[in-house]
């Protein structure tokens, strides 16, 4: 029709006029008139020593063999490198996105200025720990889970489960970490350490604060309504939920305690920390401790 000649003006109607009268899109008409492409467009340049199909098989094997759930393309890329498969992050991201292998992500809401504009990551281990609690369910009912995390290495230094979320139960992860990291439990044994916590009643109680003072630990409460101030503990709780609390069921509180301790060991030795060159938390601690401490 666009190539037909108007009898009144003796000119072609034209594609634009025909599309305007018919209410159609010119781009749609051009797309249907253009020849079909033999294959979808690909990234220019060499593909690499491993084709996409073989690399996709390696990616699926990495996701299946990992003890964790919800790892993104950066962790997968790092685990591939540890297995001797060298490729780029962008290529791993493209393959995982095209085959629906990416972990689901949560989209945040825009916020105004924050109270915490600095960093909560210190320069060495055992300088600041973060503690928090979450809840889960067993056959015996709801259970509180308390954790303590080293802010530098992201290492889980203590974890505990209890039927009641009291101030005394909240101290158990701190006690575990002090006994293991400082070699005992005595007055001022953990001098130089600070503990970041929120304003929960367990952490602001006199019993909790008095025991921190006895051990020589400085109390470091986060700002009110600023969970990012306790972000290290919050991030570990998310990992704990996605890999244990939401995917496995236990019958008793005691069974949950054993499962938490086993998860702590797996996490500390195999979970990869991006900001430290994709090394696990235990490797970060070993790299900072003197040889005499490692031998002991």
Secondary structure per residue as TSV (DSSP state, phi and psi in degrees):
chain	resnum	aa	ss	phi	psi
A	1	X	-	360.0	-36.5
A	2	X	T	-66.8	-21.3
A	3	X	T	-96.0	2.6
A	4	X	-	-76.0	154.0
A	5	X	B	-100.4	132.7
A	6	X	-	-72.0	130.9
A	7	X	T	-70.3	-21.3
A	8	X	T	-86.8	-41.3
A	9	X	T	-102.6	-10.6
A	10	X	-	58.8	36.0
A	11	X	S	-129.1	160.4
A	12	X	B	-67.8	145.1
A	13	X	-	-65.4	-40.3
A	14	X	-	85.3	150.3
A	15	X	H	-69.2	-37.2
A	16	X	H	-63.0	-43.8
A	17	X	H	-67.1	-42.2
A	18	X	H	-62.9	-44.3
A	19	X	H	-64.5	-36.1
A	20	X	H	-66.9	-40.8
A	21	X	H	-70.2	-39.6
A	22	X	H	-81.5	-13.4
A	23	X	T	74.0	30.5
A	24	X	-	-107.5	162.9
A	25	X	-	-92.3	132.8
A	26	X	H	-63.2	-36.9
A	27	X	H	-63.9	-37.7
A	28	X	H	-65.3	-41.8
A	29	X	H	-63.4	-44.7
A	30	X	H	-63.8	-36.9
A	31	X	H	-65.6	-38.8
A	32	X	H	-73.5	-28.0
A	33	X	H	-81.3	-23.5
A	34	X	S	-74.2	148.2
A	35	X	-	-66.6	146.9
A	36	X	-	-68.2	140.7
A	37	X	-	-75.5	140.5
A	38	X	S	-67.5	-29.1
A	39	X	S	-154.8	157.5
A	40	X	-	-64.5	153.2
A	41	X	-	-62.5	144.9
A	42	X	-	-124.4	162.5
A	43	X	-	-65.0	132.6
A	44	X	S	-68.6	155.6
A	45	X	S	102.5	177.4
A	46	X	-	-68.9	148.1
A	47	X	-	-77.8	-32.8
A	48	X	-	114.3	173.4
A	49	X	S	-67.2	-21.8
A	50	X	S	-116.4	123.5
A	51	X	-	-66.8	168.0
A	52	X	H	-61.1	-40.0
A	53	X	H	-63.2	-42.7
A	54	X	H	-69.2	-39.0
A	55	X	H	-66.5	-37.8
A	56	X	H	-62.4	-37.7
A	57	X	H	-63.0	-40.5
A	58	X	H	-65.7	-38.1
A	59	X	H	-64.8	-44.8
A	60	X	H	-63.2	-39.3
A	61	X	H	-65.4	-37.3
A	62	X	H	-66.2	-43.2
A	63	X	H	-65.5	-38.8
A	64	X	H	-70.1	-38.9
A	65	X	H	-81.4	-13.0
A	66	X	-	-72.4	140.0
A	67	X	S	-77.7	0.5
A	68	X	-	-116.9	158.0
A	69	X	S	-110.3	152.4
A	70	X	S	79.2	21.2
A	71	X	-	-78.3	136.2
A	72	X	-	-85.8	-172.3
A	73	X	H	-68.4	-26.3
A	74	X	H	-68.7	-43.2
A	75	X	H	-66.3	-39.0
A	76	X	H	-63.9	-42.4
A	77	X	H	-60.7	-40.8
A	78	X	H	-67.7	-40.9
A	79	X	H	-67.5	-33.2
A	80	X	H	-63.4	-40.8
A	81	X	H	-63.3	-39.1
A	82	X	H	-64.7	-26.7
A	83	X	T	-90.1	2.2
A	84	X	T	89.9	9.8
A	85	X	-	-97.7	110.6
A	86	X	-	-99.3	122.8
A	87	X	-	-155.7	-175.8
A	88	X	-	-101.3	155.4
A	89	X	H	-63.2	-39.0
A	90	X	H	-65.4	-34.9
A	91	X	H	-71.0	-40.2
A	92	X	H	-62.9	-42.4
A	93	X	H	-61.9	-42.7
A	94	X	H	-63.2	-45.2
A	95	X	H	-67.8	-40.2
A	96	X	H	-68.4	-35.7
A	97	X	H	-70.1	-41.6
A	98	X	H	-69.1	-23.6
A	99	X	T	-113.3	20.4
A	100	X	T	55.2	46.0
A	101	X	-	-107.0	-2.2
A	102	X	S	-73.3	146.9
A	103	X	-	-72.5	143.8
A	104	X	-	-64.7	139.2
A	105	X	-	-121.3	152.8
A	106	X	-	-100.3	133.3
A	107	X	-	-92.9	121.7
A	108	X	-	-81.8	169.2
A	109	X	-	-99.5	145.6
A	110	X	-	-64.0	140.7
A	111	X	-	-126.6	164.9
A	112	X	-	-85.9	-158.7
A	113	X	-	-60.7	141.6
A	114	X	-	-103.4	155.6
A	115	X	S	-71.1	-36.4
A	116	X	-	-94.6	102.5
A	117	X	-	-105.6	-5.5
A	118	X	S	-97.4	-140.0
A	119	X	-	-131.4	151.2
A	120	X	-	-110.1	10.8
A	121	X	-	-97.3	113.7
A	122	X	-	-77.8	-173.7
A	123	X	S	-94.4	-18.8
A	124	X	S	-138.9	166.5
A	125	X	T	-74.3	160.8
A	126	X	T	57.5	31.8
A	127	X	S	-102.5	-42.4
A	128	X	E	-142.1	131.3
A	129	X	E	-111.6	151.4
A	130	X	E	-117.4	141.1
A	131	X	E	-134.2	148.7
A	132	X	E	-164.8	177.2
A	133	X	E	-137.8	156.1
A	134	X	E	-140.5	179.6
A	135	X	E	-130.1	155.3
A	136	X	E	-149.8	-178.8
A	137	X	E	-122.8	141.5
A	138	X	E	-127.1	-179.7
A	139	X	T	-65.4	-18.2
A	140	X	T	-90.3	-3.4
A	141	X	E	120.2	-165.2
A	142	X	E	-73.0	141.8
A	143	X	E	-131.6	141.2
A	144	X	E	-93.2	137.6
A	145	X	E	-118.6	121.1
A	146	X	E	-107.3	141.4
A	147	X	E	-136.6	158.7
A	148	X	E	-138.4	132.3
A	149	X	E	-128.7	136.1
A	150	X	E	-76.3	125.9
A	151	X	T	-69.4	-28.0
A	152	X	T	-79.6	-54.6
A	153	X	T	-90.1	-9.5
A	154	X	-	62.0	24.8
A	155	X	-	-83.0	138.4
A	156	X	E	-79.5	110.7
A	157	X	E	-93.8	-12.9
A	158	X	E	-166.6	144.9
A	159	X	E	-153.3	142.3
A	160	X	E	-156.6	149.5
A	161	X	E	-127.4	143.1
A	162	X	E	-152.8	153.1
A	163	X	S	-67.3	-34.4
A	164	X	S	-115.8	136.4
A	165	X	-	-90.7	69.4
A	166	X	-	-94.3	171.0
A	167	X	H	-67.2	-28.8
A	168	X	H	-74.3	-37.7
A	169	X	H	-68.4	-31.7
A	170	X	H	-66.1	-22.0
A	171	X	T	-80.4	-17.0
A	172	X	H	-60.9	-45.9
A	173	X	H	-60.8	-35.8
A	174	X	H	-65.2	-42.6
A	175	X	H	-63.5	-40.6
A	176	X	H	-59.0	-47.5
A	177	X	H	-65.2	-39.2
A	178	X	H	-65.8	-43.3
A	179	X	H	-62.9	-41.1
A	180	X	H	-82.1	-38.6
A	181	X	H	-89.1	-25.8
A	182	X	H	-115.1	3.5
A	183	X	S	78.6	11.3
A	184	X	S	170.8	-172.8
A	185	X	-	-137.9	101.0
A	186	X	-	-152.5	173.3
A	187	X	T	-64.9	131.3
A	188	X	T	60.5	22.9
A	189	X	T	-71.6	-24.3
A	190	X	T	-111.1	36.5
A	191	X	T	-62.0	139.6
A	192	X	T	96.0	-10.0
A	193	X	-	-97.5	142.4
A	194	X	E	-122.6	151.8
A	195	X	E	-119.7	121.6
A	196	X	E	-90.7	130.6
A	197	X	E	-148.5	166.9
A	198	X	-	-89.4	-166.6
A	199	X	S	-99.9	30.1
A	200	X	-	-64.2	154.5
A	201	X	H	-63.3	-30.6
A	202	X	H	-64.9	-40.2
A	203	X	H	-84.3	-23.9
A	204	X	H	-93.2	1.1
A	205	X	S	-69.4	158.7
A	206	X	H	-64.6	-38.1
A	207	X	H	-64.3	-43.2
A	208	X	H	-66.1	-47.6
A	209	X	H	-67.2	-34.9
A	210	X	H	-67.5	-37.6
A	211	X	H	-70.7	-35.3
A	212	X	H	-60.7	-42.7
A	213	X	H	-64.3	-40.3
A	214	X	H	-60.9	-40.7
A	215	X	H	-79.8	-7.2
A	216	X	T	83.7	18.1
A	217	X	-	-92.7	134.2
A	218	X	E	-84.8	132.8
A	219	X	E	-80.2	130.7
A	220	X	E	-130.4	78.4
A	221	X	E	-69.3	141.4
A	222	X	-	-73.3	163.6
A	223	X	-	-65.3	150.0
A	224	X	T	-66.5	137.2
A	225	X	T	57.5	34.7
A	226	X	-	-136.1	75.6
A	227	X	G	-63.2	-19.6
A	228	X	G	-64.8	-20.9
A	229	X	G	-65.8	-24.1
A	230	X	G	-113.7	37.4
A	231	X	H	-66.5	-30.5
A	232	X	H	-65.2	-44.0
A	233	X	H	-68.2	-38.5
A	234	X	H	-64.2	-39.8
A	235	X	H	-67.7	-38.5
A	236	X	H	-66.5	-37.7
A	237	X	H	-63.0	-38.2
A	238	X	H	-61.5	-45.3
A	239	X	H	-61.9	-41.0
A	240	X	H	-63.1	-41.5
A	241	X	I	-66.0	-46.6
A	242	X	I	-69.3	-23.4
A	243	X	I	-113.3	-9.5
A	244	X	I	-139.7	-61.6
A	245	X	I	-66.0	-33.1
A	246	X	T	-93.0	-9.4
A	247	X	T	-118.3	-12.0
A	248	X	-	-128.2	148.2
A	249	X	-	-119.1	141.7
A	250	X	-	-127.7	159.2
A	251	X	S	-90.8	-42.1
A	252	X	S	-123.9	165.5
A	253	X	H	-65.8	-37.1
A	254	X	H	-63.9	-40.0
A	255	X	H	-62.7	-38.4
A	256	X	H	-65.0	-38.7
A	257	X	H	-60.8	-44.0
A	258	X	H	-65.3	-39.5
A	259	X	H	-65.4	-37.9
A	260	X	H	-66.1	-41.9
A	261	X	H	-65.7	-38.5
A	262	X	H	-66.0	-40.4
A	263	X	H	-65.4	-37.8
A	264	X	H	-58.5	-43.7
A	265	X	H	-66.4	-42.6
A	266	X	H	-64.8	-42.9
A	267	X	H	-62.4	-47.6
A	268	X	H	-65.0	-27.4
A	269	X	H	-101.1	-16.9
A	270	X	H	-129.3	-17.7
A	271	X	-	-70.5	132.8
A	272	X	E	-97.3	133.1
A	273	X	E	-105.6	116.3
A	274	X	G	-64.7	-42.2
A	275	X	G	-68.2	-12.5
A	276	X	G	-112.3	32.0
A	277	X	T	72.6	32.5
A	278	X	S	57.7	48.3
A	279	X	E	-111.7	150.2
A	280	X	E	-73.4	161.1
A	281	X	H	-59.0	-39.2
A	282	X	H	-62.1	-36.2
A	283	X	H	-66.9	-34.4
A	284	X	H	-64.5	-43.4
A	285	X	H	-64.3	-44.4
A	286	X	H	-62.1	-33.1
A	287	X	H	-72.2	-19.8
A	288	X	H	-101.5	-21.0
A	289	X	S	-77.5	145.3
A	290	X	-	-69.3	159.1
A	291	X	H	-56.9	-34.7
A	292	X	H	-65.2	-37.3
A	293	X	H	-69.2	-36.7
A	294	X	H	-68.1	-37.2
A	295	X	H	-67.1	-35.6
A	296	X	-	-68.9	360.0
